[in-house]
Amino acid sequence: MVGWLKSAVGLLSGAPGGRTEVYRRNCTCGEPLQLQRTKETQRRSCPRCGTRFIVLPVSPFRRPKPPKGYVPKDPPPEDLNPDISEPPVDQFEERAGRSGSKFAATEGLTEPVALTLEERVPLGRRIRRQFTRVRMTIAAVILLIVTAGYVYWWRTRMEWARENYTVAVVAAYAALGAEKTEEAAKQFSIASQSAGILDLEDAQSLEVRQYDRELGVLDDLSLQSFPDLIDSLTGMMAKPEAGEFPVYRQYSGGDWFVLDVYGKVTQKEGSPWLVVTGPVKFVDEPFEIHIPLPEYAVTDRPTNALNEQRFLLATRSDYFAPKGNAARTWILHCDSTFLWEHVDSLKLAGLFDDDPDFQDELRELLQLQTTKKLEAAPAAESGNQARAVGGES
């Protein structure tokens, strides 16, 4: 039959005219894509990953035909020749509905509505893009340099601590015996740092750390006495009106004091606290001092007639405020405290006078208020002990 006559018969019977071609391609995510070509360019998206692709129109050139008698070696599978009688968009919508895809199709264009551009790219490809060979090499070199630097710094600190611990302890006790406060504080600070680097927890290192705290706080002692501080706070005991700045906020605190006080031991938040209602107590406005006690403090000692225990400690006054809006009690809060343990450092603080009875009383107090069994040894004996410990380390 003549070609033009065949076309006319096809048009009269309702068959689609022109050539029919099917676009077949596998997406980068592995999804097979099939679509009928038309005379116009089509823009589509993968229903799984959302990758955009363009379907070119039907080629205007004739498709070459194989010679007569040609039989392909491997015939194409049946699933590559689907029935394309339905519109292409319907095929995409049905496939998206079966796979539970989160893509919406409008006017022949599939648009992603839930995934970003990074999420549409496969995970393996994103990993390969981020962790390239060059980047991994640079990261390995940087890690090697940092590790080598840390090891060098750590070994240098350990060598410095081993060399200076014994020498600093001997020099510190010698300066302490000669009542050279600045030199003793400097040497005890070096010895304490060395003991911390070496992780020493023996009796000698604990005593060195305690001396470091006691001598170090002498430089931070307040220029005024503690009773003078209480007197200066009396002018701030005024509760502000609405919208006014509290006068007691003018005291910022931060001054250290070495106190020999009596107070009641109470439990606050699971830890012992010392509540001192003196040395000044006002008739109209009661005054209290709240001092935290360390864990090694002995709180079951004999008390006086007011059920108060005596402690010799160093504390820092932090802030001053009323106990509550309705209460009339004012509180001086001291959040940093440690118990004093050595007599020779107490002499440098000015609390050790020439009275032998008072000296014996303070020595007994220093031994009874703490569970630590550290006695202040003479400078020569302590130096010999430091040499022995330093030789072992």
C-alpha positions as CSV (number, residue, x, y, z in Angstrom):
1,M,0.0,0.0,0.0
2,V,1.2,3.4,-0.8
3,G,2.6,5.4,2.1
4,W,0.3,8.3,1.8
5,L,-2.7,6.0,1.6
6,K,-1.6,4.2,4.7
7,S,-1.3,7.5,6.6
8,A,-4.8,8.5,5.5
9,V,-6.3,5.2,6.6
10,G,-4.6,5.6,10.0
11,L,-6.0,9.1,10.4
12,L,-9.5,7.9,9.5
13,S,-9.2,5.0,12.0
14,G,-8.0,7.2,14.9
15,A,-4.5,5.9,15.1
16,P,-1.8,8.4,16.1
17,G,0.1,9.8,13.3
18,G,3.9,10.1,13.0
19,R,6.7,8.1,14.4
20,T,6.7,6.9,18.0
21,E,9.9,6.7,20.1
22,V,10.4,5.7,23.8
23,Y,13.0,7.5,26.0
24,R,14.8,4.9,28.1
25,R,17.5,5.8,30.7
26,N,18.7,4.7,34.1
27,C,18.9,7.6,36.7
28,T,22.0,8.0,38.9
29,C,20.1,6.6,41.8
30,G,19.3,3.4,39.8
31,E,15.6,4.2,39.0
32,P,14.7,3.2,35.4
33,L,13.1,6.0,33.4
34,Q,10.9,5.4,30.4
35,L,8.9,8.1,28.6
36,Q,7.3,8.5,25.2
37,R,8.9,11.2,23.1
38,T,6.8,13.9,21.5
39,K,7.4,16.7,19.0
40,E,8.3,19.0,21.9
41,T,11.1,19.0,24.4
42,Q,10.0,17.7,27.8
43,R,11.4,18.4,31.3
44,R,11.0,15.7,33.9
45,S,12.3,14.8,37.4
46,C,13.2,11.4,38.8
47,P,10.4,10.2,41.1
48,R,12.9,8.8,43.6
49,C,15.8,11.3,43.9
50,G,14.4,14.3,42.1
51,T,17.2,14.6,39.5
52,R,16.1,16.8,36.6
53,F,16.5,15.5,33.0
54,I,15.4,16.7,29.5
55,V,13.6,14.4,27.0
56,L,14.5,15.5,23.5
57,P,11.7,15.5,20.8
58,V,11.3,12.9,18.1
59,S,14.2,13.0,15.6
60,P,13.2,14.4,12.2
61,F,15.5,12.0,10.5
62,R,14.6,8.5,9.6
63,R,15.8,5.8,11.9
64,P,18.0,3.3,9.9
65,K,16.6,-0.1,9.6
66,P,18.6,-3.3,9.9
67,P,19.1,-5.4,6.7
68,K,16.7,-8.1,5.8
69,G,17.3,-11.3,7.7
70,Y,19.1,-9.6,10.6
71,V,18.4,-11.3,14.0
72,P,19.8,-9.6,17.2
73,K,22.1,-11.8,19.2
74,D,20.5,-10.8,22.6
75,P,16.9,-9.8,22.1
76,P,15.8,-7.0,24.5
77,P,13.8,-8.1,27.6
78,E,10.1,-7.7,27.6
79,D,10.1,-5.1,30.4
80,L,11.9,-2.6,28.1
81,N,8.9,-2.5,25.7
82,P,6.1,-1.5,28.1
83,D,2.7,-0.5,27.0
84,I,2.8,3.2,26.5
85,S,-0.8,3.7,25.6
86,E,-1.4,5.7,28.8
87,P,0.0,9.2,29.1
88,P,3.5,9.4,30.4
89,V,2.6,11.6,33.3
90,D,0.1,9.0,34.5
91,Q,2.9,6.4,34.6
92,F,5.0,8.6,36.8
93,E,2.2,9.3,39.1
94,E,1.3,5.6,39.5
95,R,4.9,4.7,40.1
96,A,5.3,7.5,42.7
97,G,2.1,6.3,44.5
98,R,3.3,2.7,44.6
99,S,6.7,3.6,46.0
100,G,5.3,6.2,48.5
101,S,7.3,9.0,47.0
102,K,7.0,12.6,48.3
103,F,6.9,14.2,44.9
104,A,3.9,16.1,43.4
105,A,3.3,16.3,39.6
106,T,1.8,19.4,38.1
107,E,1.3,20.0,34.4
108,G,3.7,17.2,33.4
109,L,6.5,18.4,35.7
110,T,7.5,16.5,38.8
111,E,8.6,18.9,41.7
112,P,10.3,17.8,45.0
113,V,8.4,19.1,48.0
114,A,10.4,17.6,51.0
115,L,14.0,17.0,50.0
116,T,16.8,19.6,49.6
117,L,19.4,19.6,47.0
118,E,21.9,17.8,49.3
119,E,19.3,15.2,50.1
120,R,18.5,14.5,46.5
121,V,22.2,13.5,45.8
122,P,23.0,10.0,46.9
123,L,24.8,9.5,50.2
124,G,27.7,7.7,48.7
125,R,28.3,10.5,46.2
126,R,28.1,13.2,49.0
127,I,30.6,11.3,51.1
128,R,33.1,11.0,48.1
129,R,32.7,14.7,47.4
130,Q,33.5,15.7,51.0
131,F,36.2,13.1,51.9
132,T,38.5,13.4,48.9
133,R,42.0,12.0,48.9
134,V,43.6,15.5,49.1
135,R,41.4,16.5,52.1
136,M,42.1,13.3,53.9
137,T,45.9,13.7,53.3
138,I,45.8,17.3,54.7
139,A,43.8,16.2,57.7
140,A,46.2,13.4,58.4
141,V,49.2,15.7,58.3
142,I,47.5,18.2,60.6
143,L,46.6,15.5,63.0
144,L,50.2,14.2,63.0
145,I,51.6,17.7,63.7
146,V,49.1,18.3,66.6
147,T,49.8,14.9,68.1
148,A,53.6,15.4,67.9
149,G,53.3,18.9,69.4
150,Y,51.2,17.6,72.3
151,V,53.5,14.7,73.0
152,Y,56.5,17.1,73.0
153,W,54.7,19.6,75.3
154,W,53.7,16.7,77.7
155,R,57.2,15.3,77.9
156,T,58.6,18.8,78.5
157,R,56.3,19.4,81.4
158,M,57.0,16.1,83.0
159,E,60.8,16.7,82.8
160,W,60.3,20.2,84.2
161,A,58.3,18.8,87.1
162,R,60.7,16.0,87.9
163,E,63.7,18.4,87.9
164,N,62.0,21.2,90.0
165,Y,59.9,19.3,92.6
166,T,62.7,18.2,94.9
167,V,64.7,21.4,94.6
168,A,61.6,23.6,95.1
169,V,60.5,21.7,98.2
170,V,63.9,22.0,99.9
171,A,64.1,25.7,99.0
172,A,60.6,26.3,100.2
173,Y,61.1,24.8,103.7
174,A,64.4,26.7,104.0
175,A,62.8,30.0,103.2
176,L,59.9,29.2,105.5
177,G,62.3,28.6,108.4
178,A,64.0,31.9,107.7
179,E,60.6,33.6,107.6
180,K,61.1,34.7,104.0
181,T,57.4,34.9,103.0
182,E,57.7,35.8,99.4
183,E,60.4,33.3,98.6
184,A,58.6,30.5,100.5
185,A,55.4,31.2,98.7
186,K,57.2,31.2,95.3
187,Q,58.9,27.9,96.0
188,F,55.8,26.2,97.4
189,S,53.9,27.3,94.3
190,I,56.5,25.7,92.0
191,A,56.4,22.5,94.1
192,S,52.6,22.4,94.1
193,Q,52.5,22.7,90.3
194,S,55.1,20.0,89.9
195,A,53.2,17.7,92.3
196,G,50.0,18.3,90.2
197,I,51.8,17.5,87.0
198,L,53.3,14.3,88.4
199,D,50.0,13.3,90.0
200,L,51.5,12.9,93.5
201,E,49.0,12.1,96.3
202,D,51.4,11.2,99.1
203,A,51.5,13.0,102.5
204,Q,54.4,15.2,101.4
205,S,52.7,16.5,98.2
206,L,49.4,17.2,100.2
207,E,51.4,19.2,102.7
208,V,53.1,21.1,100.0
209,R,49.7,22.0,98.4
210,Q,48.4,23.1,101.8
211,Y,51.4,25.4,102.3
212,D,50.9,26.8,98.9
213,R,47.3,27.7,99.7
214,E,48.1,29.2,103.0
215,L,51.0,31.3,101.8
216,G,49.3,32.3,98.6
217,V,46.3,33.7,100.4
218,L,48.5,36.0,102.5
219,D,49.0,38.3,99.5
220,D,45.2,38.5,99.1
221,L,44.3,39.4,102.7
222,S,42.1,42.4,103.1
223,L,43.7,45.6,104.3
224,Q,41.0,46.1,106.9
225,S,40.1,43.8,109.8
226,F,37.0,41.7,109.8
227,P,35.3,43.8,112.5
228,D,35.9,46.8,110.4
229,L,34.3,45.1,107.4
230,I,31.2,44.3,109.5
231,D,31.0,48.0,110.6
232,S,31.2,49.1,107.0
233,L,28.4,46.8,106.0
234,T,26.0,48.3,108.6
235,G,25.4,51.3,106.5
236,M,24.2,49.1,103.6
237,M,21.6,47.3,105.6
238,A,18.6,49.1,104.0
239,K,16.1,47.3,101.8
240,P,15.4,49.2,98.6
241,E,12.0,50.5,97.6
242,A,10.4,49.6,94.3
243,G,12.5,50.7,91.4
244,E,15.5,51.6,93.5
245,F,19.0,50.1,93.3
246,P,19.9,48.1,96.4
247,V,22.5,49.8,98.5
248,Y,24.0,46.5,99.6
249,R,24.9,45.6,96.0
250,Q,27.7,48.2,96.3
251,Y,29.8,45.6,98.2
252,S,31.4,43.4,95.6
253,G,33.4,41.2,98.0
254,G,36.5,39.2,97.1
255,D,38.6,40.0,100.2
256,W,40.2,37.1,102.1
257,F,40.3,36.9,105.9
258,V,42.0,34.5,108.4
259,L,39.4,34.0,111.2
260,D,39.4,32.4,114.6
261,V,35.6,32.1,115.1
262,Y,32.8,30.2,116.9
263,G,29.8,29.1,115.0
264,K,27.0,26.6,114.7
265,V,27.5,23.7,112.2
266,T,24.4,23.1,110.0
267,Q,23.7,21.0,107.0
268,K,23.0,22.9,103.8
269,E,22.5,21.1,100.4
270,G,24.1,18.0,101.8
271,S,27.3,19.7,103.0
272,P,28.3,21.2,106.4
273,W,28.2,25.0,106.8
274,L,29.3,27.2,109.6
275,V,26.8,29.9,110.6
276,V,28.4,32.7,112.6
277,T,26.1,35.1,114.4
278,G,29.0,37.2,115.6
279,P,31.3,38.9,116.3
280,V,28.7,41.6,115.9
281,K,25.0,41.1,116.5
282,F,22.5,43.9,116.1
283,V,19.4,44.3,118.1
284,D,17.1,45.4,115.3
285,E,18.8,43.7,112.4
286,P,20.3,40.2,113.1
287,F,23.6,39.6,111.2
288,E,24.9,36.2,110.1
289,I,28.0,34.9,108.3
290,H,27.6,31.7,106.2
291,I,30.9,29.8,105.7
292,P,31.1,26.4,103.9
293,L,33.2,23.8,105.6
294,P,35.4,21.3,103.6
295,E,34.7,17.6,103.7
296,Y,37.6,16.9,106.0
297,A,36.4,19.2,108.7
298,V,35.6,17.6,112.1
299,T,32.1,18.8,113.0
300,D,31.4,16.6,116.1
301,R,33.7,18.2,118.5
302,P,32.7,19.6,121.9
303,T,30.8,22.8,121.9
304,N,30.4,25.8,124.2
305,A,27.4,26.9,126.1
306,L,25.8,28.3,122.9
307,N,26.3,25.0,121.0
308,E,29.0,26.6,118.9
309,Q,32.3,25.0,117.7
310,R,35.6,26.8,117.2
311,F,37.4,26.9,113.8
312,L,40.5,28.5,112.5
313,L,40.1,29.0,108.8
314,A,40.7,31.3,105.8
315,T,37.6,32.5,103.9
316,R,36.6,34.9,101.2
317,S,33.7,37.3,101.6
318,D,31.8,37.2,98.3
319,Y,28.5,39.2,98.6
320,F,26.2,40.7,101.2
321,A,22.4,40.5,101.0
322,P,19.3,40.1,103.2
323,K,18.0,36.6,103.9
324,G,14.6,37.3,102.3
325,N,12.1,40.0,101.6
326,A,10.2,39.4,104.7
327,A,13.1,38.4,107.0
328,R,15.1,40.9,108.9
329,T,18.3,38.8,108.9
330,W,21.3,40.0,106.8
331,I,23.8,37.4,105.6
332,L,27.4,37.8,104.5
333,H,28.0,34.9,102.1
334,C,31.5,33.3,102.0
335,D,31.7,30.7,99.3
336,S,35.5,29.9,99.3
337,T,37.0,28.4,102.5
338,F,39.8,26.1,103.7
339,L,40.9,25.2,107.1
340,W,44.3,26.3,108.4
341,E,46.7,23.5,109.3
342,H,50.3,24.8,109.9
343,V,51.6,26.9,112.8
344,D,54.6,28.3,111.0
345,S,52.5,29.8,108.2
346,L,50.1,31.1,110.9
347,K,52.9,33.2,112.3
348,L,53.2,35.0,109.0
349,A,49.5,35.8,109.1
350,G,49.9,37.6,112.4
351,L,47.6,35.4,114.5
352,F,50.3,33.7,116.6
353,D,51.4,35.9,119.5
354,D,54.1,35.2,122.1
355,D,51.8,33.7,124.7
356,P,52.8,30.0,125.2
357,D,49.4,29.0,126.5
358,F,47.7,30.6,123.5
359,Q,50.2,28.9,121.1
360,D,49.4,25.5,122.6
361,E,45.7,26.2,122.3
362,L,46.0,27.0,118.6
363,R,48.2,23.9,118.0
364,E,45.5,21.8,119.6
365,L,42.8,23.5,117.6
366,L,44.6,22.9,114.3
367,Q,44.9,19.2,115.0
368,L,41.4,18.7,116.2
369,Q,39.5,20.6,113.5
370,T,40.6,18.5,110.6
371,T,40.8,14.7,109.9
372,K,44.2,15.2,108.2
373,K,47.1,13.9,110.2
374,L,49.6,16.4,108.9
375,E,51.8,18.0,111.6
376,A,54.0,20.9,110.9
377,A,57.6,19.6,110.9
378,P,60.6,21.8,111.4
379,A,62.2,23.1,108.3
380,A,65.3,20.9,108.4
381,E,63.3,17.7,108.9
382,S,60.9,18.6,106.2
383,G,63.7,19.3,103.9
384,N,65.2,15.9,104.5
385,Q,61.9,14.3,103.9
386,A,61.5,16.2,100.7
387,R,64.8,14.9,99.5
388,A,63.7,11.4,100.1
389,V,60.4,11.8,98.4
390,G,62.0,13.6,95.5
391,G,64.5,10.8,95.0
392,E,61.7,8.3,94.8
393,S,59.8,10.3,92.2
